[in-house]
Amino acid sequence: MKDILNAILAADAAPEDFAALPLPESYRAITVHKDETGMFEGLSTREKDPRRALHLDEVPVPELGPGEALVAVMASAVNYNSVWTSIFEPVSTFSFLERYGRLSPLAARHDLPYHIIGSDLAGVVLRTGPGVNAWRPGDQVVAHCLSVELESPDGHNDTMLDPEQRIWGFETNFGGLAEIALVKSNQLMPKPRHLSWEEAACPGLVNSTAYRQLVSRNGAGMKQGDNVLIWGASGGLGSYATQYALAGGANPVCVVSSPEKAEICRRMGAEAVIDRNAEGYRFWKDEHTQDPREWKRFGSRIRELTGGEDIDIVFEHPGRETFGASVYVTRKGGTIVTCASTSGYLHQYDNRYLWMNLKRIIGTHFANYREAYESNRLIAKGKIHPTLSKCYPLQETGQAAYDVHRNLHQGKVGVLCLAPEEGLGVTDPELRERHAEAINRFRNV
């Protein structure tokens, strides 16, 4: 691994130099263990501690198959799916690996007693398998997390509809929170040249998800002038939704949980910000009963901020805690678009406000290949910016996941894998200088 890192850090290493580097027999990776899936039984979600379940292990380098690439990972990031994996909710990810392993002899590599997690990376291609023509050793890349087989016609209009669609590093093995990752070559995209390794690693999953959810015709199809309610607007996902709303001429109404997070939204350019804790919104009277009076109070507050207008699009991802309010505050004919359920999967809402007002609920999940490419292109052009707030070394990934689980973070939390320090990997300093303030907006908050 030392020779690989030295080649990456050298300014003059050529593709043939990387191709000539011997691969190590093993590498360090963050894993969960199959024999520990019951370790949190009897505990509430909040009581489950990712630091107990995440391990730094030495694992063998996987076999490289057709259409695949091995990537030296300089940096990665923590997503909510990393948290879900680490606390074995809503199910153990080993059920995904077992199911995938039954698909083919090549897929059987993924069914192991350990799961290498992580759905983001920035790094350098080390090897490519048969049939790979677009990439070669030495290429600097980021990876999106869509893994598909594309052997069914269902996936050829929208790859997210492929029956064998999976999220790499969550529903597959050999993920990005490691020194080496195995990906399908069509997951690879050019690394934005003006960003450091850790900055380039953090947008992948959340940026593409927000793009499909808000901008794409597969999501809400946001247009200029739309009022967009964004839950968790300074978080890993919401921070990109806020940027897309602003860049697309919409009016984001940002919901956050602290004055510090409200200030971040204002720094991004948002004017309508609601601190839900400061204003005391409690959408549930108890575990089983919602409070429609709070929905109405929330709707009134939104109209104060929008000049009397209701919400056109709700950017939903908290789920159970907020979904009733989201359906209520959406305007007649408006859209609630949901991509997750971080506060619970069983949503409850008053259907009268949906059907009688012709509202729509749209489910979206990650992004197809084209959407992932377009969203990465916007990062590379400096139109959308990474929201990295803090970075941990690989051996402290458990703490990084704990921070995300407890909502102690802003924006995205990064992880240095092979990169020995932050700030490396920038090859377009002029573009970086033009956007330095935006790139560092989430730092030291």
C-alpha positions, 0 to 999 in steps of 0.5 A: 500500500505504501508504494501505491500511495507514493505513486499517487502522491508523485506528480509524474507517475504515468498510467504504466507506472500504476499498471506495473505496481503489484497489488497487495494481498490485503488492505485495511477496511471498515467492516461489520461482522455477521456473527454480531448482528444480534448485538443490539437486540433489545435496545432502541435505535438511539441507544445503538452505538455504531462504534461497537459494531464497526471494525477496522480489519485487514481483508484480502483483495477481492478477485477482479471480474469483467467490467470492474475496477479496483480503486485505491481509495484516498477518501470516503464519507459516511452516509445514513446507510453507513449508520443503518448498516452499523446498527443492523437496521432495518435489517442486517445487510448480510441478507442483501449480500446473501441474496446477491451471492445467489445471483451468479458465481461472480456475485458469490464473492460478496457473500462473506462473513464480513461486510466492507461498507461505504458508498462514496469514494475518491481515488485512483484506478489501480486495475480494470477487468476485461471489457473496460475501455473507458478507464485505465490505471492512474485515472483519478476518479470518484464513484457513484453508488449505483450497481446494476446488472442490466440484463433485464429490459426494465433497467434500460430506460431508467437504470434505477428500475433494473430488477438487480439494482443495488447500492454499492457498499450497502447492498454489495460488499467491497465498499469505499470505507477502505484503502481499496474498493471494488466497483463496476467500471460504469460507477466511475466518474472524473474527479473534480480537479479543483477539490481535495480528495476528501472534498471530492469524496463527500458529494457522491451519494447525497448530491446525486440523490438530491439531483434526482429528487428535485431536478430530474423528471424522475423526481419533482421536476423543480422549476423557477419560482417553486417554493421548496420545503427542505427538511434538514436543510444543512445536513448531508442531503438537505445541504445539496437540496438547498443548493439545487433550489437556489441554483435553479431559481426556486425559493428554499424554505429551510428547516433546521434544528439549531441557530448554527444550522440556520446560519449555514443555510443563510450562508448558502443564500437561503432567506427563509429559515425555520429553526424547528426547535427554537419555535417548538414544533411538536408534530406528535402528541405521543408515540401514536398520535399526531397533532394537526394543530401543529401542522397548521401552525407550521403552515402559517409560519411557512406562509409568513416566509413566502409572502402568503404562498404554500409549498410547491415541493416538499423535499422529504427524508425524515419520514415518520416524524415529519410526513404528516406535516409535509402532506398538510403544508403542500399546496393544492396540486403540489408534490411530496418527494421522498427518498428516505425515512431516517426517523421511521419507515411507517408514515402516517398522514391524513389522506383527505389533504392528499386526495381532495387537493390532488397532491402527489407523493413520489418515491425516489432512490439514489439516481440513474447513471445519467443523473449521477453524471450530471450532478457530478458535472455540476460539482466539477464546474463549480456550480454546486459545492461539497458540504464537508464539515469534518474529516476523520481518519479511517480508524475513527470511522465509528466515531464519524458514524456515531456523529451522523447517527446522533445528528451531531454533524453539519453537511457531510462527514468525511473519512481519510482512507489512504490520504495521509492528510487533508488538502491533497489532490487539487489539480486546478487551483485557479478554479478552487480559488474562485470558489474557496469560500463556498467550498469551505462554508461548512468547515469549523461550524 
